[in-house]
């Protein structure tokens, strides 16, 4: 399967460019940011307005004079790092649970499915808020909250894929030959689940970024002064009417990242389905 064929569709290519742009911005933040994201200048400068020293700020400054562009760029690194790390952790837990449930069936499947269904019966944002309030606002606790709320949905996908693949001839042959359960799950089943998992991974990074932004907006996100898009919206919302640039730019950042990940996932999904039909 040629991976690049996924991006022949214009929308999929647009998604790749959007996501790639944010990734490059995160990687090269120290060189792209014109100022230190924590350094203060003249407060509440509107975009393209110079301060008393003649220093111009492309996107303006916030309430305490920090350059919004620099905070957006450094915030990209913060949001992507924690979104990807939290999603990877959730996938590790969800895949392990789904493999065991789908392969062993019986009481293992019943128990894990019950746990997953119980967690999924609650609104995700409510669970986030409860966990963060109980444990405190920190990067580690956000990681725990994302894993706890996302793993059950990943479990469902992995369980369904495992049940389907377990009945195929090559898996039945491996069972007949006496291969161990762990080897069968990791060698015979897991590699054949890649397509749907990759698509869900792209989407879930976007969902996680939105949730981190929502927590930051509610004052439950990463502790200040860490540059964080949601935190920037929370800090600027009280003055958004008079100074809309305080919230417009971080909102655009979150929206374009989510749009790019959604288009990227759609392109990968369409390519995977074409490969299945062929």
Secondary structure as GFF3:
##gff-version 3
##sequence-region A 1 278
A	DSSP	three_ten_helix	3	7	.	.	.	ID=ss1
A	DSSP	alpha_helix	10	27	.	.	.	ID=ss2
A	DSSP	alpha_helix	29	32	.	.	.	ID=ss3
A	DSSP	beta_strand	49	50	.	.	.	ID=ss4
A	DSSP	beta_strand	56	57	.	.	.	ID=ss5
A	DSSP	alpha_helix	68	104	.	.	.	ID=ss6
A	DSSP	alpha_helix	106	120	.	.	.	ID=ss7
A	DSSP	alpha_helix	124	135	.	.	.	ID=ss8
A	DSSP	alpha_helix	139	166	.	.	.	ID=ss9
A	DSSP	alpha_helix	169	176	.	.	.	ID=ss10
A	DSSP	alpha_helix	181	183	.	.	.	ID=ss11
A	DSSP	pi_helix	184	189	.	.	.	ID=ss12
A	DSSP	three_ten_helix	190	193	.	.	.	ID=ss13
A	DSSP	alpha_helix	194	217	.	.	.	ID=ss14
A	DSSP	alpha_helix	229	236	.	.	.	ID=ss15
A	DSSP	three_ten_helix	237	239	.	.	.	ID=ss16
A	DSSP	alpha_helix	245	277	.	.	.	ID=ss17
###
